[in-house]
Structures are given as C-alpha cells and as structure tokens.
C-alpha cells in the first residue's frame, strides 16, 4: 500500500503499527507494554485501536487529498469525534498514563496522534485527560528520543512545515 511504518528486524519485514509494536513487545518483553491481566491487556488494546483505526486513518494524506479543500475541517472533525470517546475511556482507565501508572501500547499510539491534533488545530482544552497524559509522556526520555524531529532521516521540509507546532 506504500505506507509507513515498515520495520526490518530479525531478517523479516513487518508492516502496520500494531503488529510491529506487538512483535517488539513479545521479542523484548521488558519493560512490558501490556498489563499482566487479560482484562487490562484488552483495555489497553481497545485504547490503542480507538486511535489506530478510529481516528488516525481519517487524517492520512491519501484520504485528505481525496477530500480536497475541506480536508482540514474533515480531519479536525474526526479527531475531535474520536478524542471525545478516548477522553471518556481514559477518565476510567488513566493514572499517570493511559492505563494506570505504566506506559502501555495505548500511550505509544497517543503521542503521535497529538501531533495530528495540533496540526489540525484541535482545541485541546476539551480533552484535559488526554492533554495531561500527553504532557507526562513527552517528559519521558524514551519518547523524547523517539520523536520524529530527533531522527536524522526526518525530511527538512517536514521540520520546517511543523516548526509552527512548537508546543508538541
């Protein structure tokens, strides 16, 4: 489909975010990104999938190009719609992070989705739990090191285009 992400690891290519993250979770089980109990794992996966399939696809460039001149409005609407559901779920599950006080797969999906929220000018005051969790996550060294702007292969045009999002 000519999409990212693709990960080459252990002699194999893996595609799509969730299978890549779950592979890494199984291959490198510490620190764990899923709770030990089956209910907790299901809840974390539900939070991650709400973002991964319920919000993110509506702001893919291919989709936005098909929408045309109202693409920013379209993306903003779908992010807000999804964030309302996510905020409600997080009010029940969150501690410091999305599910209690450990970083989980749900948090890995939340951080890049916040980039989209800022890109499409979503008023985040509507989502205090999401905002609080994101602020805690971006303070962690692992998230700082993984930031797209810390990667040597991030295209310069993306850096320039997104420099206006200094609050990320």
C-alpha positions as CSV (number, residue, x, y, z in Angstrom):
1,X,0.0,0.0,0.0
2,X,3.1,2.2,0.0
3,X,2.5,3.2,3.6
4,X,4.7,3.5,6.7
5,X,5.6,2.1,9.1
6,X,7.7,-0.8,7.9
7,X,10.3,-2.4,10.2
8,X,13.0,-4.7,9.1
9,X,14.1,-6.8,12.0
10,X,15.5,-10.3,12.6
11,X,15.6,-10.9,8.8
12,X,11.9,-10.0,8.2
13,X,9.9,-7.1,7.1
14,X,6.9,-6.2,9.4
15,X,4.2,-3.7,8.4
16,X,1.5,-1.8,10.2
17,X,1.9,-0.1,13.6
18,X,0.0,-2.5,15.9
19,X,1.7,-5.8,14.7
20,X,5.1,-4.1,14.9
21,X,4.5,-2.9,18.4
22,X,3.2,-6.3,19.5
23,X,6.1,-8.0,17.9
24,X,8.5,-5.8,19.8
25,X,6.5,-6.4,23.0
26,X,6.9,-10.1,22.5
27,X,10.5,-10.0,21.4
28,X,11.6,-7.6,24.1
29,X,9.2,-8.2,27.0
30,X,10.8,-5.8,29.4
31,X,9.6,-3.2,30.1
32,X,6.2,-4.6,29.5
33,X,3.8,-2.5,27.4
34,X,0.8,-4.6,28.3
35,X,-0.7,-5.2,31.7
36,X,-0.3,-8.7,33.1
37,X,-4.0,-9.4,33.4
38,X,-6.1,-10.3,30.4
39,X,-8.8,-7.6,31.1
40,X,-6.1,-4.9,31.3
41,X,-4.5,-6.1,28.1
42,X,-7.9,-6.0,26.4
43,X,-8.5,-2.4,27.7
44,X,-5.1,-1.2,26.5
45,X,-5.6,-2.7,23.1
46,X,-9.0,-1.1,22.9
47,X,-7.5,2.3,23.7
48,X,-4.8,1.8,21.1
49,X,-7.2,0.6,18.4
50,X,-9.5,3.5,19.0
51,X,-6.7,5.8,17.9
52,X,-5.1,3.4,15.4
53,X,-8.3,2.6,13.4
54,X,-10.9,5.0,14.8
55,X,-9.0,8.3,14.5
56,X,-5.7,8.2,12.6
57,X,-6.9,6.9,9.2
58,X,-9.1,9.9,8.7
59,X,-6.0,12.2,8.5
60,X,-3.8,10.1,6.2
61,X,-2.6,12.3,3.4
62,X,-4.1,9.9,0.8
63,X,-7.5,10.4,2.4
64,X,-7.1,14.2,2.8
65,X,-6.1,14.6,-0.8
66,X,-9.4,12.9,-1.9
67,X,-11.4,15.2,0.4
68,X,-10.0,18.3,-1.2
69,X,-10.5,21.8,0.1
70,X,-12.4,20.8,3.2
71,X,-9.7,18.3,4.2
72,X,-8.5,20.2,7.3
73,X,-12.1,20.5,8.6
74,X,-12.7,16.8,7.9
75,X,-9.6,15.8,9.8
76,X,-10.3,18.1,12.7
77,X,-13.9,16.8,13.0
78,X,-12.8,13.1,13.1
79,X,-10.0,13.8,15.6
80,X,-12.4,15.6,17.9
81,X,-15.0,12.9,17.5
82,X,-12.5,10.2,18.3
83,X,-11.0,12.2,21.2
84,X,-14.4,12.5,22.8
85,X,-14.6,8.7,23.0
86,X,-11.0,8.4,24.1
87,X,-11.3,11.1,26.8
88,X,-14.3,9.2,28.2
89,X,-12.4,5.9,28.2
90,X,-9.3,7.5,29.7
91,X,-11.4,9.0,32.5
92,X,-12.0,5.4,33.6
93,X,-8.6,3.9,33.0
94,X,-5.9,6.5,33.4
95,X,-3.4,7.0,36.1
96,X,-0.3,8.9,35.2
97,X,-0.6,7.4,31.8
98,X,-3.4,5.9,29.7
99,X,-3.8,2.8,31.7
100,X,-2.7,3.3,35.3
101,X,0.8,4.2,36.0
102,X,2.7,2.2,33.5
103,X,3.5,3.2,29.9
104,X,1.5,0.9,27.5
105,X,0.8,0.4,23.9
106,X,-2.0,2.9,24.2
107,X,0.5,5.6,25.1
108,X,2.6,4.8,22.1
109,X,-0.4,5.5,19.8
110,X,-1.4,8.6,21.8
111,X,1.7,10.6,21.4
112,X,1.9,10.8,17.5
113,X,-1.9,11.3,17.4
114,X,-1.4,14.5,19.4
115,X,0.8,15.7,16.5
116,X,-2.3,15.4,14.3
117,X,-4.5,17.2,16.8
118,X,-2.1,20.1,16.8
119,X,-1.7,20.0,13.0
120,X,-5.4,20.4,12.6
121,X,-5.8,22.9,15.4
122,X,-8.0,20.8,17.7
123,X,-8.9,22.8,20.9
124,X,-7.3,20.5,23.5
125,X,-9.0,22.3,26.4
126,X,-11.9,20.0,25.7
127,X,-9.7,17.0,26.5
128,X,-8.0,17.5,29.8
129,X,-7.2,13.9,30.5
130,X,-5.6,13.4,27.1
131,X,-3.6,16.6,27.5
132,X,-2.4,15.6,30.9
133,X,-1.3,12.1,29.8
134,X,0.5,13.5,26.8
135,X,2.3,16.0,28.9
136,X,3.6,13.3,31.2
137,X,4.6,11.0,28.3
138,X,6.7,13.6,26.4
139,X,8.7,14.2,29.5
140,X,10.0,10.6,29.4
141,X,13.4,10.1,27.7
142,X,12.2,7.2,25.5
143,X,9.5,9.4,24.0
144,X,11.9,12.3,23.6
145,X,14.4,10.0,21.8
146,X,11.7,8.6,19.5
147,X,10.4,12.0,18.5
148,X,10.4,12.4,14.7
149,X,12.4,15.6,15.0
150,X,15.2,13.7,16.8
151,X,15.6,11.3,13.9
152,X,18.4,12.0,11.4
153,X,16.3,11.0,8.4
154,X,13.4,13.3,9.1
155,X,12.9,15.4,5.9
156,X,13.9,19.0,6.3
157,X,10.6,20.1,4.7
158,X,8.7,18.4,7.4
159,X,10.9,20.1,10.1
160,X,10.2,23.5,8.5
161,X,6.5,22.8,8.0
162,X,6.0,21.6,11.5
163,X,8.2,24.2,13.3
164,X,5.0,26.1,13.9
165,X,3.9,23.3,16.2
166,X,6.5,24.1,18.9
167,X,4.0,23.0,21.6
168,X,4.4,19.4,20.7
